């Protein structure tokens, strides 16, 4: 594609054209077995792009990439780029794909809940009788499940001991529920007469949403005096990975459990946290 060549044009003044384009893209994502969360994120990115530039061209795609790099973190930039590239694929314009930006691999972990704070949070939730969120936290930290996957867990999965997640490329990732978690969770589910269906329900009897979980975790940070930087859903997934690699050491197995596309992504868990690095340096450096 030559620079500046217009490859598709959508008038921002015609909302119906934009909505039809987004509807077509949403259908394309569903056909390709994208998760509901991925569809939501990809549609947001395309909507953002169309809101900024009414013509899909090489120049505008590069301008959008620059805009993203100025306003967002590298991981978010690449996520939006993947969304636009997928949009280009849906329009059969694969030659217009943008290149991802390179992300420098960190040699340390940061903003991960410590084992001590994790235990403290669990104890506070038990003390206050909040067994629902006690198990929300337990399931994330004991399985490495993503919050978008956590809300899909059913009683049947817990009884079986695992849940299979199907990725967009038709690969199966199995999430295991360890024996001690299963025993404790099934006892709780029996106490609340939950014999089937989704495990985590809100007060209206509907499945809890990822946003709802994030909101509750923020409230717990204030209630229990915890650092809000380390109490968020993905932090418990990190806690699981760090504990697993320290106790087992099988990075290949951990990569499979977490569903990483590359084992290189998993290697970060071989490093210590920035807090641990600081403590070690303070302890040993006396020259």
NORRAFEN-V149317 format. One record per pair of residues at least 6 apart in sequence whose C-alpha atoms are under 8 Angstrom apart, sorted by the first residue. I is the first residue (numbers start at 0). GAP is how many residues later the second one is. D is the distance in whole Angstrom. If there is no record, write none. Layout:
# NORRAFEN-V149317
{{I	GAP	D} {I	GAP	D}}
This chain:
# NORRAFEN-V149317
{{0	57	8} {0	94	6} {0	95	7} {1	56	8} {2	55	6} {2	56	7} {3	53	6} {3	54	5} {3	55	5} {4	52	6} {4	53	6} {4	54	8} {5	49	7} {5	50	6} {5	51	5} {5	52	7} {6	49	6} {6	50	5} {6	51	8} {6	86	8} {7	47	6} {7	48	5} {7	49	7} {8	45	7} {8	46	5} {8	47	6} {9	7	7} {9	8	7} {9	40	8} {9	44	5} {9	45	6} {9	46	8} {10	6	7} {10	7	7} {10	43	6} {10	44	8} {11	6	7} {11	38	7} {11	39	7} {11	42	5} {17	32	8} {21	21	7} {21	24	8} {21	25	8} {24	18	8} {24	62	7} {24	65	7} {25	13	7} {25	17	7} {27	62	7} {28	10	6} {29	9	8} {31	136	6} {31	137	8} {32	134	7} {32	135	5} {32	136	8} {32	137	8} {33	133	7} {33	134	5} {34	132	8} {34	133	7} {36	111	7} {40	42	8} {41	38	7} {41	41	5} {41	42	8} {42	40	8} {44	35	6} {44	38	6} {44	39	7} {45	37	7} {45	38	6} {45	41	7} {48	15	7} {52	7	7} {57	38	7} {60	37	7} {61	36	8} {64	12	7} {64	16	7} {67	9	6} {68	8	6} {73	27	7} {73	29	7} {74	28	8} {76	24	8} {77	22	6} {77	23	7} {80	17	7} {80	18	8} {80	19	7} {81	18	8} {83	13	8} {84	9	8} {84	11	8} {84	12	5} {84	13	7} {87	6	6} {87	8	7} {87	9	7} {104	163	8} {105	162	7} {106	161	7} {106	164	6} {107	160	7} {107	163	5} {107	164	6} {107	165	5} {107	166	6} {107	169	8} {108	159	7} {108	160	7} {108	162	7} {108	163	6} {108	164	4} {108	165	6} {109	163	5} {109	164	6} {109	165	8} {110	118	6} {110	119	5} {110	124	7} {111	118	5} {111	119	8} {111	123	5} {111	124	7} {111	126	6} {111	127	7} {111	161	8} {112	117	5} {112	118	6} {112	122	6} {112	123	7} {112	126	7} {113	125	7} {114	124	7} {116	109	8} {120	103	8} {121	12	6} {121	15	7} {121	16	8} {123	100	7} {124	6	7} {124	8	7} {124	9	6} {125	8	7} {131	68	7} {134	50	7} {135	14	8} {135	64	8} {136	99	7} {137	43	8} {138	6	7} {138	11	8} {138	38	8} {138	42	8} {139	6	7} {139	7	7} {139	10	7} {139	93	7} {139	96	6} {139	97	6} {139	100	8} {140	95	5} {140	96	6} {140	97	8} {140	98	6} {140	99	5} {141	35	7} {141	36	7} {141	39	8} {141	98	6} {142	32	7} {142	33	6} {142	34	6} {142	35	8} {142	94	8} {142	97	7} {143	92	7} {143	93	4} {143	94	7} {143	95	8} {143	96	5} {143	97	7} {143	113	8} {143	114	6} {144	30	7} {144	92	6} {144	113	7} {145	87	7} {145	88	7} {145	91	7} {146	63	6} {146	86	6} {146	87	7} {147	61	8} {147	62	6} {148	16	8} {150	47	8} {150	48	8} {150	49	6} {150	56	7} {150	57	6} {150	58	7} {150	59	7} {151	46	7} {152	10	7} {152	45	6} {152	46	6} {152	47	8} {153	42	7} {153	43	5} {153	44	4} {153	45	5} {154	34	8} {154	39	8} {154	40	7} {154	41	5} {154	42	6} {154	43	6} {154	44	6} {155	40	6} {155	41	7} {156	6	5} {157	19	7} {157	24	6} {157	27	8} {157	28	7} {158	23	7} {158	27	7} {160	15	6} {160	16	5} {160	17	7} {160	18	8} {160	21	7} {161	12	7} {161	13	5} {161	14	4} {161	15	6} {162	11	6} {162	12	5} {162	13	7} {163	8	6} {163	9	6} {163	10	4} {163	11	6} {164	7	6} {164	8	5} {164	9	6} {164	10	7} {165	6	5} {165	7	6} {166	6	8} {172	83	7} {172	84	7} {172	86	6} {173	83	7} {174	82	7} {188	6	7} {188	10	8} {197	9	7} {198	8	8} {199	7	6} {199	8	6} {200	6	4} {200	7	5} {201	6	5} {212	20	8} {213	18	6} {213	19	7} {216	14	6} {216	15	6} {216	16	8} {217	10	6} {217	13	7} {217	14	7} {219	6	8} {220	6	6} {220	7	6} {220	10	7} {221	6	8} {240	13	7} {240	17	8} {240	28	7} {241	27	6} {241	28	8} {243	10	7} {244	6	7} {244	9	7} {244	24	7} {244	25	7} {250	12	8} {250	15	7} {250	16	7} {251	11	7} {253	12	7} {254	6	8} {254	7	7} {254	8	6} {254	10	8} {254	11	6} {259	6	7}}
